[in-house]
Amino acid sequence: MGMDISYKCQGNNTYHITLSFYRDCAGFVTPGPTLSIDYSSVSCGQSGTLVLNQVGTVTNVSPICPSQFSQTTCSGGTLPGVEQYIYEGDLTFPTVCNDWIVYYEDCCRNSAITNIAGASSYGIRIEARIDNTNNLCDNSPVFTTLPIPYICANQPYNYNHGAFDIDGDSLVFTLIDPMDWLGGAPIPYIFPFSPVYPLSTVSGSVIFSSSTGQMSFTPDATQITVVAVRVDEYRNGVWVGSTTRDIQLSVIACNNQVSTMSSPVNVNGGYATGPTSFEVCPGQALSFQVTNTDPDVGQILTVTSNLTNVIPAATMTTVGTNPAISTFFWQPSGADTGFHSFTLTVQDDACPIVGQQVYSFQIYVLVGTSAGPDITICGNMTAQLQATGGTSFTWTPATGLNNPNVSNPIATPTQTTTYVVNSNLTGGCSNTDTMVVYIVPDFTFTVTPTLDTICLNQQSQLSITGSANGSPYTYSWTPVSSLLGANTSTPSASPAVTTTYNVSITNSGGCTKTGSAVVFVAGIAPPLNLVASPQTICVGQTSQLDINPSSGGNFCNPTYSVACSSGDFVDNFSFNTLVNNASGCSGNVNNYIYYTGAPTTTVNLGSSYPISMQSGSSWGQGFGVWIDYNQNGSFADPGEFVYTSGSSAITAFNGNVTIPVTAIPGWTRLRVLCRYSAVPVATDYCGASFTFGECEDYDIYIDGGNLTYLWSPASSLSNATIKNPVASPIQTTTYTLTVTSGGYCSNTDTVIVNVITNYQCSAGNDTSICMGGGSAQLNGSNAVTYSWTSIPAGFTSSISNPVVSPLGNTTYVLYGLNASGCGDYDTVFVNFIPLPGFSAGVDQTMCWYDSVQMVPTGTWVNYAWIPTANISDPAIAQPFASPATTTTYTLTVTDANGCAGFDSVVVFVLQPLNLVVSPDTITCMGVGVNVSVDQGVTFLWEPSLNSNPTSQSTTLTPILPTTYTISVTDTFGCFNIDSVVVDIYVPPLISASIDVSILQGEQTILTAYMTGGVSFIWQPSEGDGSTTSSFTVSPLNTTTYTVMGTSINGCTNWDDVVVTVLSPCQSLMMPNVFSPNKDGRNDVLQPYIIGIEVVTRYEVYDRWGERVYFANDAKRGWDGKNNNGDDCAVGVYIYNIVTECEGISKVYKGNVTLIK
């Protein structure tokens, strides 16, 4: 999906190469632990291969919100997934050239790419170009932005690679054609696409800045496009190197709206020269603010920058999440004069695919007078001052300066001094600056190697002597590529060529001094990597000691196809009388089979050795023999061509292989490769296309002279002066081998043979099983091979944890062997335990609605009752059981040994009586109904508002619809419940007219009102209409009349009305309360008179006997006022009325309550 390459100079023509590989998890094959890169120079005629090793762990860099990382294709999901792999290695160029190309290429590109026709037929290539002439030690630009953009169609997008150069070189960005593999030919774009227009946009163009690499565009459709960029670096206007990057842009359909950034505001200390560009003077503090806003108001924005890498002294702080306000701050010094660029990355938290914008900012630090950084010196050191920003300078004070009127005087102050420089600089920036020369305590040292001359593959320890040895000093050695402990006072050096090692030593005061030592390399010491097989043995066993070949050499990637049949192979190929009978054929591209068990021998430079082949089948153009200077098994090494069988098909041959004098000495491989191709055999199998068949491998050691071996201690070795002695130690022993080549170059290595003297296997802990078919699992451990037997005999097993079922107490015996073949015995005892005896309890009887408590005998560890339904707790000793039917419960108990016993108990359940109760009925309110139940011993009717609630039959007289419950017990005391519903016919509602008074001889009409009734009848019935609602009566005496209404269901109801018959002179009636509040109702108190001729006196008195009202006319009435016309108070008042009827006076007295 994307790749880039960078390099960092280590010195001595050595460069640390870093390749970043971005894998699309949806389809690209996972890369291996190594990748091979190639390098070449046309002008020098040099080429080679370097294997890079993967560093760190694979990183999931998918542009997905973190909560859904597990759903990417990298984890088996469906969301876009990308993994980052980083490979590194050190490349030492064999010579100096100005046109080195370091490149990596692979096949094949994504078939879904839309701006390249037939994209899957093209490979991918990235490259860096290096000039190492004229002691140029350049570092390439480094990319800080991940090349994995996923972009929403029709959304504006900003992207920047975030490239920076640690050397401060000027960078120029160029969009280029992506490169194909196998040579780097440019891949053509589909029209109308081109390097500067690599994807379809709304505007038909892509905005690109060659000075910053900033890209801005709005894609108009979904698409997958390839974009390639080259970054060239210039130093003082001269090109010094370049690197390329190949990325894949994925434009997808999504609804997420990307954020937008405001123009900078609050610019202080400098001034803006463009939307994202500024100028500032040295020493001035530049600050500004930008605001990023996402139209999706609920989203959270995260703002990051690459300032740590590109402008370490600058800061960018962000407040808020949407909007997010970011504040930039930097105070550059005079050393920062020139162009600086950094990127700001704004990312939202959309799910599943996050939105992102990358912006570039440019800052130009103008020329100002700078006195340079502070300097710390000690002893007799001098300080070289360096002013910039002007053409004429004056330093003060002049004390300690060799010339105060130059830009770069030498300072030798006797104490810490602050120097001020003034220049003739004109313009907006300051022409004055200061710096301090600090004087700190002195220190002395010397640098010496333990060995000033070593052989190749040997080590020499460098050391510091004098006052600078140890704390609190810090050390920095170069070159680091051949050093172990480059930041210590005693690093170990193992250079491949004569090397000068430089060290910088800094004391606690900050004073730094430098020194150096030369380690000369003369001759070749055999590379050693001792092995013991097996490395761990038992007492009395042996271990084969030997030398394991080590890696080395340069590598390349041959290209070939696979076309091999089962009949095509090399058989019985012989090299130097050593025979390898392995044969076969590989069908795996780029992953060849070779035989690591092949014989090993030692050969000498320039010597010839016979080879032969027998019983081989016929194949195309024969075969070739190469020496392969590689031990990593990748089959990716140029090797050195040493023999060819010719171009004709052959089945057997004899010949000689001559070891070239140019061969790389050391442990390596010799390989025989049969080939199926019409192309003649080439002398470099990296440069042609082959179909490889059988491969024969031989581990060899190439040496320029004889080897001598010396092992120690020798007492337990079969021969202390051979390459591969047999060791028979009785305790763990470290063996040291010294191998000397040609009599003077030697190397030493050690190997440990571990001797097991106290091996013990374990049969596990004693255990117990229960009588009656119990089993136990034995647990053997600390062995590789297990052998079990038993006492009494009869059991055997060869696994670590067999299951046993003895019939009695048994001892099991284990004989175990560890990986080294050491043996030991151990035993385990299995105890046979009887089952517990107990009773689950006596059988019990219960009513169908009741429960019983279980009462087993004994006390046990665990209880288990079954069935578990209708039991309070099946895991306790005495649970309550409430089964619906007669049930047998089985109890399993477990004792302290884990043995189980079983017993059962029956719970008999008495079922309820099958009651027959009178059917539901209906009656008129207040009319009783008889009900009964057919069987039982005791009875209870509820509610008990009936004639006999405890009898078998009773009369129910409800006033409302009622459900009556009958509870019946049987002869066992179990009860059952049934019910009968008595519904009610509602009687008619009837209301008679109010009581009435009449005089003798008068008549009146009585009226009844009825709802829900169908007939009336009045009693007594003397009168007119006794069966109607209106009944005319004329009683002679006061009489009570009753009217009865009957409903359609025959239910009756009644009401009464009293007709009072008065004599002519006895009919005066007075209310007992009135309310003179002027509401128009009951405002006046006056008598009701029937037959009385005249009222002669009408008086009202209050409670104190004072008359408040008087009248001789009853028709006027009292309005509640006193004699003065004032309202009387609420209370009780006394009235006195005198009447006259038929010449007879009569007095009426009473009281009345006045209310308001």
Secondary structure, DSSP 8 states (H G I E B T S, - for coil): -EEEEEEEEEETTEEEEEEEEEEETTTS----SEEEEEEEETTTTEEEEEEEEEEEEEEE--SB-GGGGGGBGGGTSSB--EEEEEEEEEEE-SS--S-EEEEEEEE---TT-SSSTTGGG-EEEEEEEE---TT------B--S-S--EEETTS-EEE----B-TT--EEEEEEE--B-TTT--B----TT-BTTB-S-BSSS--EE-TTT--EEE-B-S-EEEEEEEEEEEEETTEEEEEEEEEEEEEEE-------EE---EEEESEEEEETTEEEE-TT--EEEEEEEE-SSTT---EEEESHHHH-TT-EEEEE-SSSEEEEEEE---GGG-EEEEEEEEEE---SSB--EEEEEEEEEE----B----EEEETT--EE---BSSS-EEEE--TTBS-TTSSS-EE--SS-EEEEEEE---SSS-SEEEEEEEEE----EEEEES-SEEEET--EEEEEEETTSSTT-EEEEE--TTEE-TTSSS-EE--SS-EEEEEEEE-TTS-EEEEEEEEEEEEE-----EEEESSEEETT--EEEEE-----S-----EEE----TT----SEEETTEEE--------TT-----TT--EEEEETT-EEEEEE-S----TT-EEEEEE---SS-S----EEEEE--SS--S-EEEEEE--TTS--EEEEEEEEEE--SS---S-TTSSEEEEEEEEEEEEEEESS-EEEEEES-TTBS-TTSSS-EE--SS-EEEEEEEEETTTEEEEEEEEEEEESS---B----EEEETTT--EE---BS-SEEEEEEESS---B-SSS-EE--SS-EEEEEEEE-TT--EEEEEEEEEEE----------EEEETT--EE---SS--SEEEEES-TTBS-TTSSS-EE--SS-EEEEEEEE-TTS-EEEEEEEEEEE------B---EEEETT--EEEEBS--SEEEEES--BS-TTSSEEEE--SS-EEEEEEEE-TTS-EEEEEEEEEEE---EEEE---EEEETT--EEEEEEEES-SEEEEES--SB-TTSSEEEE--SS-EEEEEEEE-TTS-EEEEEEEEEEE-TT-EEE--SEE--SSSSSS-SB--EEES--EEEEEEEE-TTS-EEEEES-TTT-B-SB-TTS-B--SEEEEEEEEEEETTEEEEEEEEEEE--
